[in-house]
Amino acid sequence: MNNEINIGLFGFGTVGQGVYRVIDQAKNAHAEIRRICVRNLDKKREVEVDSRIITDNADEIFNDPEINLIVEVVDDAEASYRIVTTALKKGIPVVSGSKAMVAVHLPELIELQEKYHTALLYDASSCGSIPVIRNLEEYYDNDLLLEVKGILNGSSNYILSRVFDHGEAYSAALKKAQDLGFAESDPTFDISGKDSLYKLIIITVHALGVYVSPEDIFTYGISTIHDADIQYAREKGVKIKLVAQVVKVDESRFTMFVMPEFVSPSRYIYSVDNEYNGVVIRGECYDRQFMFGKGAGGLPTASSILSDIMARRHGYRYEYKKMGYIETPEYTTDVILKVYIHYETTDIPGLMEFERILEMYTSETDNYIIADISLRDLMRYRDLLSAPDIFLANLPVFFLDKDD
Amino acid sequence: MNNEINIGLFGFGTVGQGVYRVIDQAKNAHAEIRRICVRNLDKKREVEVDSRIITDNADEIFNDPEINLIVEVVDDAEASYRIVTTALKKGIPVVSGSKAMVAVHLPELIELQEKYHTALLYDASSCGSIPVIRNLEEYYDNDLLLEVKGILNGSSNYILSRVFDHGEAYSAALKKAQDLGFAESDPTFDISGKDSLYKLIIITVHALGVYVSPEDIFTYGISTIHDADIQYAREKGVKIKLVAQVVKVDESRFTMFVMPEFVSPSRYIYSVDNEYNGVVIRGECYDRQFMFGKGAGGLPTASSILSDIMARRHGYRYEYKKMGYIETPEYTTDVILKVYIHYETTDIPGLMEFERILEMYTSETDNYIIADISLRDLMRYRDLLSAPDIFLANLPVFFLDKDD
């Protein structure tokens, strides 16, 4: 593609306007937004733009021969899927910020890129401004990689920070996160762990070259956290964080899951607070790398999208090299985790089987159990564990990763 | 270049043997070490290699048509310069770990890469395993970048950690660093700040597209630190760290220097201890990114060299894009710093002019002055400030970077 980038932008919300701003600031980007497609033409927006470039007709972008890059930051996964696939089939490269869409359709999107000799970049879809995907794809492009784990969702982390560092009630913290625009108006996506899950799926493709579908991955959020759990964590001198991780179990297998976790002060992610994201990359030889930055917000995400736009100036595309490795590791849920399960009315000890029960506590109001259980069994008990009186958290013990 | 990498390796010390190990482990690297050139054939080494591939004749590598990549990890800057320039002139791409050589000769090395259409990669030369250069070159490839600052030297940081976190005497800590192999047998390079300086020069080329020669950059090390300085820092609840930084002063100018700095607990680099490196990248929009990892040691460095080797499989080369920007910022020492200067016999107040004196302390044994002074003047006083009774440290006040 030529060196001048003429952009067709889909979506002009927080991120879209952020993209407009950063491109305006980046004097050397040689990039220009030629057209902006929005759903509602009349909607008021902070950023002033020439109304002539705004349209509600997608074809005005798809059929404009001058446009050589489509940037898609709509907040509707369905629409985002239509936009991206249409563009790729027309051979137009795309930069997307839609993690949900990318995570769900990645195998097809990879095929489309090959079939139509074009590119889809989506670094902004994971960890806002932190260049996780690009680094896993390019820099950790070798099989020394053992583990990628971190705090991938800014709003749930903000909520937990308010609770642990400021002693706020969960509900008050959630409200504040929404007021600050970190959490969606419907925050389920964030606090259910789904947002972290989607990012983890994308990360795993670039870390180990393997795609695993959302439904096959154990995901547990923070929405059922109780004061008793917070109290318990405080007494132990640890914080509860929502952690997503993909970990090599042995030479040929890896596991992955999203779960609240008790995090001790000695670990890097302990200090990742508020809306920040933090990712630990562990490998043979280089031990641990820690990347830390703003994971939420319009401008951080926009700056990451700008990096993808600039990368297109040089024709950059993900090669998905690791998918071509002689032997890619196999996904397994056949690993034993040590978990904490708080319950009130549900009879956890009676309803669940464990490998080994390590601690049990009961009182008039709260009960908890600490036990070893396989990830496979946790998957089996998913519905049971979703009861509002239950809260589950991981007590990290395996892979000697106590100090990450 | 083809996809199989046949390596000619120069240097088989700690890093060289580390490179041998990681390539051996990286099954999917498609890389093989065909020949190893060493200075002394008889030297005992930990790693067992077929003696037939070891030589002390460089031409056996340069003239081997099968070798399509030279990896150079000799610890002698002169030799490293000869090896790298010879290779580039023969059109053979090179991966180098020699920061001193790269930092001093970078302009010529960039010319040679263009003239002979080949590539020189040196990510390992800065911050061991942290992918700083690659990220600045590729990901922060836009002019939103405001500042790169960090702890770039593992051994001096290890020494300061022992002093501050373990109450050891400076001399004992230095000895320990040498015993652990973090510091060179001649540690001057590390504790004088030179090692950090060279890394900073390389970082600046990839961060802002400007090369500044070592002699034009104010560099002050930790070798003259006194118990009184350590005491002073402790009383203020801060640590002293050796910090290298390049900072945009305004739209069109930047400054850079290496200096001990009082670091408060609220800053990211406060928690970068022992042999670790930590780099903070600040930009418009994305605020601050923090990268943290092992900065010293054979294997971390080797894993970074492996990343450069893998990058060559895909023909990767630094484009030095930012040097081609319409307007690159201009280097200036015309900035005011707030500094702490400890002195015993040298009459600092009498011999130095300051913009403004903020504090003065005198006692029978120690004296210190806290004052505003321009970086230009600090350059003027370099010789004076190198007296053994003097210790200088930066008290960060400018660029609102108090929380980085």
Interface residues (C-beta under 8 A of the other chain):
Chain A: G18 R21 V22 Q25 A26 K27 N28 A29 D123 G128 S129 I130 P131 R134 N135 E138 Y139 Y140 D141 N142 D143 L144 Y268 S271 G283 E284 C285 Y286 D287 R288 Q289 F290 M291 F292 G293 K294 L299 P300 A302 S303 S304 L306 S307 M310 A311 H314 Y316 E319 K321 K322 Y325 I326 E327
Chain B: G18 R21 V22 Q25 A26 K27 N28 A29 D123 G128 S129 I130 P131 R134 N135 E138 Y139 Y140 D141 N142 D143 L144 Y268 S271 G283 E284 C285 Y286 D287 R288 Q289 F290 M291 F292 G293 K294 L299 P300 A302 S303 S304 L306 S307 M310 A311 H314 Y316 E319 K321 K322 Y325 I326 E327
